[in-house]
Amino acid sequence: MFIATRTKTGKEIQTDSKVAIAELQNCQNSGETTDDVFRAVFGKEQPGQLRCYGRSVTTSSLKEDEETNKLKQKHANEINSLKEEMNEMREEM
């Protein structure tokens, strides 16, 4: 994602971005995971901050969103099963 956002416009890339892109590509070619590569190039995350997500996103807000999505999926599944059950009852009548 970092590479795509820095090279998409076709303009000249800043030197620090060029260095970071080269390091990222070298580490990726060595077979490391993307998270390990990112940490190796940019360092450890600061507490309460997430890179590449914007200013207002925190780890707790990501967890809340994940839990909300799980609950929504659970409720949607429950609604579908209840609708199926109701249709079966109607057919029996």
N, CA, C and O atoms as a GROMACS GRO file, in nm:
protein
  372
    1MET      N    1   0.083  -0.118   0.000
    1MET     CA    2   0.000   0.000   0.000
    1MET      C    3   0.088   0.126   0.000
    1MET      O    4   0.061   0.222  -0.071
    2PHE      N    5   0.192   0.122   0.080
    2PHE     CA    6   0.283   0.237   0.087
    2PHE      C    7   0.341   0.267  -0.050
    2PHE      O    8   0.344   0.383  -0.093
    3ILE      N    9   0.386   0.164  -0.119
    3ILE     CA   10   0.448   0.183  -0.251
    3ILE      C   11   0.344   0.234  -0.350
    3ILE      O   12   0.374   0.324  -0.430
    4ALA      N   13   0.224   0.178  -0.347
    4ALA     CA   14   0.120   0.219  -0.442
    4ALA      C   15   0.080   0.364  -0.422
    4ALA      O   16   0.056   0.435  -0.520
    5THR      N   17   0.073   0.411  -0.298
    5THR     CA   18   0.032   0.549  -0.274
    5THR      C   19   0.142   0.649  -0.308
    5THR      O   20   0.113   0.766  -0.332
    6ARG      N   21   0.266   0.605  -0.310
    6ARG     CA   22   0.376   0.697  -0.339
    6ARG      C   23   0.411   0.702  -0.487
    6ARG      O   24   0.477   0.797  -0.530
    7THR      N   25   0.369   0.605  -0.566
    7THR     CA   26   0.410   0.599  -0.706
    7THR      C   27   0.295   0.612  -0.805
    7THR      O   28   0.317   0.597  -0.925
    8LYS      N   29   0.174   0.637  -0.759
    8LYS     CA   30   0.059   0.633  -0.849
    8LYS      C   31   0.046   0.755  -0.940
    8LYS      O   32  -0.013   0.743  -1.047
    9THR      N   33   0.097   0.871  -0.902
    9THR     CA   34   0.074   0.993  -0.980
    9THR      C   35   0.172   1.012  -1.094
    9THR      O   36   0.146   1.092  -1.184
   10GLY      N   37   0.282   0.944  -1.092
   10GLY     CA   38   0.381   0.960  -1.198
   10GLY      C   39   0.476   1.076  -1.174
   10GLY      O   40   0.566   1.100  -1.254
   11LYS      N   41   0.458   1.148  -1.064
   11LYS     CA   42   0.549   1.258  -1.030
   11LYS      C   43   0.677   1.201  -0.971
   11LYS      O   44   0.685   1.082  -0.938
   12GLU      N   45   0.776   1.288  -0.958
   12GLU     CA   46   0.903   1.244  -0.899
   12GLU      C   47   0.881   1.210  -0.752
   12GLU      O   48   0.811   1.281  -0.680
   13ILE      N   49   0.942   1.101  -0.710
   13ILE     CA   50   0.927   1.054  -0.573
   13ILE      C   51   1.033   1.118  -0.485
   13ILE      O   52   1.147   1.136  -0.528
   14GLN      N   53   0.996   1.154  -0.362
   14GLN     CA   54   1.091   1.213  -0.268
   14GLN      C   55   1.199   1.110  -0.235
   14GLN      O   56   1.176   0.990  -0.241
   15THR      N   57   1.318   1.160  -0.201
   15THR     CA   58   1.432   1.070  -0.178
   15THR      C   59   1.409   0.977  -0.060
   15THR      O   60   1.445   0.859  -0.066
   16ASP      N   61   1.348   1.027   0.048
   16ASP     CA   62   1.324   0.938   0.162
   16ASP      C   63   1.223   0.829   0.127
   16ASP      O   64   1.232   0.717   0.177
   17SER      N   65   1.128   0.862   0.042
   17SER     CA   66   1.032   0.761  -0.004
   17SER      C   67   1.100   0.659  -0.094
   17SER      O   68   1.070   0.540  -0.088
   18LYS      N   69   1.193   0.706  -0.178
   18LYS     CA   70   1.267   0.613  -0.265
   18LYS      C   71   1.346   0.512  -0.182
   18LYS      O   72   1.347   0.393  -0.213
   19VAL      N   73   1.411   0.562  -0.078
   19VAL     CA   74   1.490   0.474   0.009
   19VAL      C   75   1.399   0.373   0.078
   19VAL      O   76   1.430   0.254   0.084
   20ALA      N   77   1.286   0.420   0.130
   20ALA     CA   78   1.193   0.331   0.200
   20ALA      C   79   1.137   0.226   0.104
   20ALA      O   80   1.125   0.109   0.141
   21ILE      N   81   1.103   0.266  -0.017
   21ILE     CA   82   1.050   0.172  -0.117
   21ILE      C   83   1.154   0.066  -0.151
   21ILE      O   84   1.122  -0.052  -0.161
   22ALA      N   85   1.279   0.109  -0.168
   22ALA     CA   86   1.386   0.013  -0.200
   22ALA      C   87   1.404  -0.087  -0.086
   22ALA      O   88   1.420  -0.207  -0.111
   23GLU      N   89   1.403  -0.038   0.039
   23GLU     CA   90   1.418  -0.128   0.154
   23GLU      C   91   1.299  -0.224   0.164
   23GLU      O   92   1.317  -0.342   0.192
   24LEU      N   93   1.178  -0.173   0.140
   24LEU     CA   94   1.060  -0.259   0.144
   24LEU      C   95   1.069  -0.370   0.040
   24LEU      O   96   1.040  -0.486   0.069
   25GLN      N   97   1.108  -0.334  -0.080
   25GLN     CA   98   1.117  -0.433  -0.187
   25GLN      C   99   1.226  -0.537  -0.159
   25GLN      O  100   1.207  -0.655  -0.188
   26ASN      N  101   1.338  -0.493  -0.104
   26ASN     CA  102   1.446  -0.587  -0.070
   26ASN      C  103   1.400  -0.686   0.036
   26ASN      O  104   1.425  -0.806   0.025
   27CYS      N  105   1.333  -0.636   0.138
   27CYS     CA  106   1.286  -0.724   0.246
   27CYS      C  107   1.176  -0.817   0.197
   27CYS      O  108   1.171  -0.933   0.237
   28GLN      N  109   1.087  -0.768   0.110
   28GLN     CA  110   0.980  -0.853   0.057
   28GLN      C  111   1.038  -0.966  -0.027
   28GLN      O  112   0.988  -1.078  -0.023
   29ASN      N  113   1.142  -0.936  -0.103
   29ASN     CA  114   1.205  -1.039  -0.186
   29ASN      C  115   1.274  -1.146  -0.103
   29ASN      O  116   1.294  -1.258  -0.150
   30SER      N  117   1.309  -1.112   0.021
   30SER     CA  118   1.376  -1.210   0.108
   30SER      C  119   1.277  -1.307   0.170
   30SER      O  120   1.320  -1.404   0.233
   31GLY      N  121   1.147  -1.285   0.154
   31GLY     CA  122   1.046  -1.380   0.201
   31GLY      C  123   0.987  -1.348   0.337
   31GLY      O  124   0.914  -1.431   0.391
   32GLU      N  125   1.014  -1.233   0.394
   32GLU     CA  126   0.956  -1.196   0.523
   32GLU      C  127   0.809  -1.159   0.505
   32GLU      O  128   0.765  -1.126   0.395
   33THR      N  129   0.733  -1.164   0.615
   33THR     CA  130   0.592  -1.124   0.608
   33THR      C  131   0.583  -0.973   0.592
   33THR      O  132   0.678  -0.901   0.624
   34THR      N  133   0.471  -0.926   0.542
   34THR     CA  134   0.456  -0.783   0.516
   34THR      C  135   0.463  -0.701   0.645
   34THR      O  136   0.518  -0.592   0.645
   35ASP      N  137   0.407  -0.753   0.755
   35ASP     CA  138   0.414  -0.680   0.882
   35ASP      C  139   0.558  -0.667   0.931
   35ASP      O  140   0.599  -0.561   0.977
   36ASP      N  141   0.633  -0.776   0.920
   36ASP     CA  142   0.773  -0.773   0.963
   36ASP      C  143   0.854  -0.676   0.877
   36ASP      O  144   0.939  -0.604   0.928
   37VAL      N  145   0.828  -0.676   0.749
   37VAL     CA  146   0.898  -0.587   0.657
   37VAL      C  147   0.867  -0.442   0.692
   37VAL      O  148   0.958  -0.359   0.700
   38PHE      N  149   0.740  -0.411   0.715
   38PHE     CA  150   0.701  -0.274   0.746
   38PHE      C  151   0.766  -0.228   0.876
   38PHE      O  152   0.817  -0.116   0.883
   39ARG      N  153   0.766  -0.313   0.978
   39ARG     CA  154   0.829  -0.278   1.105
   39ARG      C  155   0.980  -0.258   1.089
   39ARG      O  156   1.038  -0.168   1.150
   40ALA      N  157   1.042  -0.340   1.007
   40ALA     CA  158   1.187  -0.329   0.987
   40ALA      C  159   1.223  -0.196   0.922
   40ALA      O  160   1.326  -0.137   0.955
   41VAL      N  161   1.141  -0.150   0.830
   41VAL     CA  162   1.172  -0.027   0.757
   41VAL      C  163   1.130   0.097   0.836
   41VAL      O  164   1.206   0.194   0.844
   42PHE      N  165   1.011   0.096   0.895
   42PHE     CA  166   0.957   0.217   0.957
   42PHE      C  167   0.962   0.217   1.109
   42PHE      O  168   0.931   0.318   1.171
   43GLY      N  169   1.001   0.108   1.169
   43GLY     CA  170   1.010   0.103   1.314
   43GLY      C  171   0.879   0.060   1.378
   43GLY      O  172   0.779   0.037   1.311
   44LYS      N  173   0.884   0.049   1.511
   44LYS     CA  174   0.770   0.001   1.589
   44LYS      C  175   0.659   0.107   1.592
   44LYS      O  176   0.687   0.227   1.589
   45GLU      N  177   0.535   0.061   1.599
   45GLU     CA  178   0.421   0.153   1.610
   45GLU      C  179   0.426   0.228   1.743
   45GLU      O  180   0.469   0.173   1.844
   46GLN      N  181   0.382   0.352   1.741
   46GLN     CA  182   0.372   0.429   1.863
   46GLN      C  183   0.242   0.392   1.935
   46GLN      O  184   0.142   0.364   1.868
   47PRO      N  185   0.241   0.390   2.067
   47PRO     CA  186   0.119   0.354   2.139
   47PRO      C  187   0.003   0.447   2.104
   47PRO      O  188   0.018   0.569   2.105
   48GLY      N  189  -0.111   0.388   2.072
   48GLY     CA  190  -0.230   0.466   2.042
   48GLY      C  191  -0.238   0.520   1.901
   48GLY      O  192  -0.336   0.586   1.867
   49GLN      N  193  -0.139   0.492   1.818
   49GLN     CA  194  -0.140   0.541   1.680
   49GLN      C  195  -0.126   0.424   1.584
   49GLN      O  196  -0.060   0.325   1.615
   50LEU      N  197  -0.188   0.438   1.467
   50LEU     CA  198  -0.176   0.336   1.363
   50LEU      C  199  -0.134   0.403   1.234
   50LEU      O  200  -0.193   0.502   1.192
   51ARG      N  201  -0.033   0.349   1.172
   51ARG     CA  202   0.013   0.404   1.045
   51ARG      C  203  -0.080   0.362   0.934
   51ARG      O  204  -0.140   0.255   0.938
   52CYS      N  205  -0.092   0.449   0.834
   52CYS     CA  206  -0.167   0.422   0.711
   52CYS      C  207  -0.318   0.411   0.732
   52CYS      O  208  -0.387   0.363   0.643
   53TYR      N  209  -0.370   0.453   0.845
   53TYR     CA  210  -0.514   0.450   0.869
   53TYR      C  211  -0.574   0.589   0.881
   53TYR      O  212  -0.697   0.602   0.882
   54GLY      N  213  -0.494   0.692   0.891
   54GLY     CA  214  -0.545   0.827   0.910
   54GLY      C  215  -0.527   0.870   1.055
   54GLY      O  216  -0.476   0.794   1.137
   55ARG      N  217  -0.570   0.991   1.085
   55ARG     CA  218  -0.544   1.047   1.217
   55ARG      C  219  -0.639   0.998   1.326
   55ARG      O  220  -0.598   0.985   1.441
   56SER      N  221  -0.763   0.970   1.293
   56SER     CA  222  -0.862   0.942   1.397
   56SER      C  223  -0.877   0.794   1.430
   56SER      O  224  -0.958   0.761   1.517
   57VAL      N  225  -0.804   0.706   1.365
   57VAL     CA  226  -0.818   0.563   1.389
   57VAL      C  227  -0.719   0.518   1.495
   57VAL      O  228  -0.599   0.547   1.488
   58THR      N  229  -0.771   0.446   1.595
   58THR     CA  230  -0.687   0.390   1.700
   58THR      C  231  -0.708   0.239   1.704
   58THR      O  232  -0.798   0.186   1.640
   59THR      N  233  -0.624   0.171   1.780
   59THR     CA  234  -0.638   0.026   1.791
   59THR      C  235  -0.772  -0.011   1.852
   59THR      O  236  -0.834  -0.109   1.812
   60SER      N  237  -0.817   0.067   1.951
   60SER     CA  238  -0.945   0.035   2.015
   60SER      C  239  -1.061   0.059   1.919
   60SER      O  240  -1.159  -0.016   1.923
   61SER      N  241  -1.053   0.161   1.834
   61SER     CA  242  -1.163   0.183   1.740
   61SER      C  243  -1.167   0.072   1.635
   61SER      O  244  -1.275   0.036   1.588
   62LEU      N  245  -1.052   0.019   1.596
   62LEU     CA  246  -1.049  -0.094   1.503
   62LEU      C  247  -1.112  -0.218   1.566
   62LEU      O  248  -1.186  -0.291   1.501
   63LYS      N  249  -1.081  -0.242   1.694
   63LYS     CA  250  -1.139  -0.356   1.765
   63LYS      C  251  -1.290  -0.340   1.778
   63LYS      O  252  -1.365  -0.436   1.761
   64GLU      N  253  -1.335  -0.218   1.808
   64GLU     CA  254  -1.478  -0.192   1.819
   64GLU      C  255  -1.548  -0.218   1.685
   64GLU      O  256  -1.655  -0.279   1.681
   65ASP      N  257  -1.488  -0.172   1.577
   65ASP     CA  258  -1.546  -0.195   1.444
   65ASP      C  259  -1.553  -0.344   1.413
   65ASP      O  260  -1.651  -0.391   1.355
   66GLU      N  261  -1.449  -0.416   1.450
   66GLU     CA  262  -1.446  -0.560   1.425
   66GLU      C  263  -1.557  -0.631   1.504
   66GLU      O  264  -1.626  -0.718   1.451
   67GLU      N  265  -1.573  -0.592   1.631
   67GLU     CA  266  -1.678  -0.652   1.714
   67GLU      C  267  -1.817  -0.616   1.661
   67GLU      O  268  -1.907  -0.700   1.660
   68THR      N  269  -1.834  -0.492   1.617
   68THR     CA  270  -1.961  -0.449   1.560
   68THR      C  271  -1.995  -0.529   1.436
   68THR      O  272  -2.109  -0.572   1.418
   69ASN      N  273  -1.897  -0.550   1.350
   69ASN     CA  274  -1.920  -0.628   1.227
   69ASN      C  275  -1.956  -0.772   1.259
   69ASN      O  276  -2.041  -0.831   1.192
   70LYS      N  277  -1.891  -0.830   1.361
   70LYS     CA  278  -1.924  -0.967   1.401
   70LYS      C  279  -2.068  -0.975   1.451
   70LYS      O  280  -2.141  -1.068   1.415
   71LEU      N  281  -2.109  -0.878   1.533
   71LEU     CA  282  -2.247  -0.877   1.583
   71LEU      C  283  -2.348  -0.859   1.471
   71LEU      O  284  -2.452  -0.924   1.470
   72LYS      N  285  -2.317  -0.771   1.376
   72LYS     CA  286  -2.407  -0.751   1.262
   72LYS      C  287  -2.423  -0.879   1.182
   72LYS      O  288  -2.533  -0.914   1.141
   73GLN      N  289  -2.313  -0.950   1.160
   73GLN     CA  290  -2.318  -1.076   1.086
   73GLN      C  291  -2.398  -1.180   1.163
   73GLN      O  292  -2.477  -1.254   1.104
   74LYS      N  293  -2.377  -1.186   1.293
   74LYS     CA  294  -2.451  -1.281   1.377
   74LYS      C  295  -2.600  -1.252   1.370
   74LYS      O  296  -2.681  -1.345   1.357
   75HIS      N  297  -2.638  -1.126   1.380
   75HIS     CA  298  -2.779  -1.088   1.375
   75HIS      C  299  -2.839  -1.116   1.238
   75HIS      O  300  -2.954  -1.161   1.228
   76ALA      N  301  -2.764  -1.091   1.133
   76ALA     CA  302  -2.813  -1.119   0.998
   76ALA      C  303  -2.837  -1.269   0.979
   76ALA      O  304  -2.936  -1.309   0.919
   77ASN      N  305  -2.746  -1.351   1.031
   77ASN     CA  306  -2.764  -1.496   1.023
   77ASN      C  307  -2.888  -1.540   1.102
   77ASN      O  308  -2.963  -1.626   1.057
   78GLU      N  309  -2.906  -1.482   1.218
   78GLU     CA  310  -3.022  -1.516   1.302
   78GLU      C  311  -3.152  -1.476   1.233
   78GLU      O  312  -3.250  -1.551   1.237
   79ILE      N  313  -3.154  -1.359   1.172
   79ILE     CA  314  -3.274  -1.314   1.100
   79ILE      C  315  -3.306  -1.407   0.985
   79ILE      O  316  -3.421  -1.443   0.963
   80ASN      N  317  -3.203  -1.447   0.910
   80ASN     CA  318  -3.224  -1.539   0.798
   80ASN      C  319  -3.279  -1.673   0.845
   80ASN      O  320  -3.369  -1.728   0.783
   81SER      N  321  -3.226  -1.725   0.955
   81SER     CA  322  -3.275  -1.854   1.005
   81SER      C  323  -3.418  -1.841   1.055
   81SER      O  324  -3.498  -1.933   1.037
   82LEU      N  325  -3.452  -1.729   1.117
   82LEU     CA  326  -3.590  -1.709   1.164
   82LEU      C  327  -3.686  -1.694   1.046
   82LEU      O  328  -3.799  -1.743   1.052
   83LYS      N  329  -3.643  -1.628   0.940
   83LYS     CA  330  -3.727  -1.615   0.821
   83LYS      C  331  -3.752  -1.752   0.758
   83LYS      O  332  -3.863  -1.782   0.716
   84GLU      N  333  -3.648  -1.833   0.751
   84GLU     CA  334  -3.663  -1.968   0.696
   84GLU      C  335  -3.760  -2.050   0.780
   84GLU      O  336  -3.845  -2.121   0.727
   85GLU      N  337  -3.746  -2.039   0.910
   85GLU     CA  338  -3.834  -2.111   1.001
   85GLU      C  339  -3.979  -2.065   0.984
   85GLU      O  340  -4.071  -2.147   0.984
   86MET      N  341  -3.998  -1.935   0.969
   86MET     CA  342  -4.132  -1.880   0.950
   86MET      C  343  -4.191  -1.928   0.818
   86MET      O  344  -4.310  -1.960   0.812
   87ASN      N  345  -4.112  -1.932   0.713
   87ASN     CA  346  -4.160  -1.982   0.583
   87ASN      C  347  -4.199  -2.129   0.592
   87ASN      O  348  -4.299  -2.170   0.532
   88GLU      N  349  -4.122  -2.208   0.665
   88GLU     CA  350  -4.156  -2.349   0.683
   88GLU      C  351  -4.289  -2.364   0.756
   88GLU      O  352  -4.370  -2.450   0.722
   89MET      N  353  -4.310  -2.280   0.857
   89MET     CA  354  -4.436  -2.286   0.933
   89MET      C  355  -4.554  -2.248   0.844
   89MET      O  356  -4.662  -2.306   0.855
   90ARG      N  357  -4.535  -2.150   0.758
   90ARG     CA  358  -4.642  -2.108   0.667
   90ARG      C  359  -4.676  -2.221   0.569
   90ARG      O  360  -4.793  -2.244   0.538
   91GLU      N  361  -4.574  -2.290   0.522
   91GLU     CA  362  -4.597  -2.400   0.428
   91GLU      C  363  -4.673  -2.515   0.494
   91GLU      O  364  -4.752  -2.582   0.429
   92GLU      N  365  -4.649  -2.537   0.622
   92GLU     CA  366  -4.718  -2.644   0.694
   92GLU      C  367  -4.866  -2.612   0.714
   92GLU      O  368  -4.948  -2.704   0.723
   93MET      N  369  -4.900  -2.486   0.720
   93MET     CA  370  -5.040  -2.447   0.742
   93MET      C  371  -5.114  -2.470   0.617
   93MET      O  372  -5.235  -2.445   0.611
   0.00000   0.00000   0.00000
